[in-house]
Amino acid sequence: MNHIIAPSLLAADFTRLADEIQMVNDSQADWLHLDVMDGRFVPNITFGMLLIDAAKQLCTKPLDVHLMILEPEKYVEQFREAGADTITVHLEASPHLHRTLQQIKATGAKAGVAINPHTPASSLEDIIELADLVCVMSVNPGFGGQKFIYNTIPKIRRIKDLITVRNTETLIEVDGGVGLHNAEKILQAGADVLVAGSSVFKANDPADTVARLKDIGGEIQRFA
């Protein structure tokens, strides 16, 4: 199946939230990506369970919830109950990451682990078999609209090699500065999921941009 496109709601017009989510429903997007920020792990505050719950009621696509928060283990069950289909926590914010990934899986959600630009691919070696998704941050987390960090490309390749060697079905998601100008290079490096915020929601024709992103690249195995 084709690679996955996950528009990031952080870049949407929040005065027209229902319309923006309907655009995602009507487009070729596969998931809706939601960035939860606490103002502690990252220097910004976005939204929490109430918005996830509202998005779940409006969106026909799976919700890909990215927790950029400290102590994510305290809130896993609440985000799952609110409607998260995938819950991703940061390696840097999770001192007991193995346990937290098990906790996510116990709720029935897919378990993801995110790593910041400075975190090496090797940090995933001890947990890769437990992760359904690795979210590679290609910007420093906290704000939308940043430029893609191209040193991310070799990191994606290293993670892909690790997944191949360990024979896991882990997907690689890339989040930050992704658009039509670099999507092909990202996919060629081994990415399976493209998170696109400003490049989709700020486009003149967001649905067409999603379609063009979807047309790039080869085929991958989706989550069952």
Secondary structure, DSSP 8 states (H G I E B T S, - for coil): -B-EEEEBGGGS-GGGHHHHHHHHHHSS---EEEEEEBSSSSS-B---HHHHHHHHHH-SS-EEEEEESSSGGGTHHHHHHHT-SEEEEEGGG-TTHHHHHHHHHHTTSEEEEEE-TTS-GGGGTTTGGG-SEEEEESS-TT-SS----TTHHHHHHHHHHHHHHHT---EEEEESS-STTTHHHHHHHT--EEEESHHHHTSSSHHHHHHHHHHSS-B-----
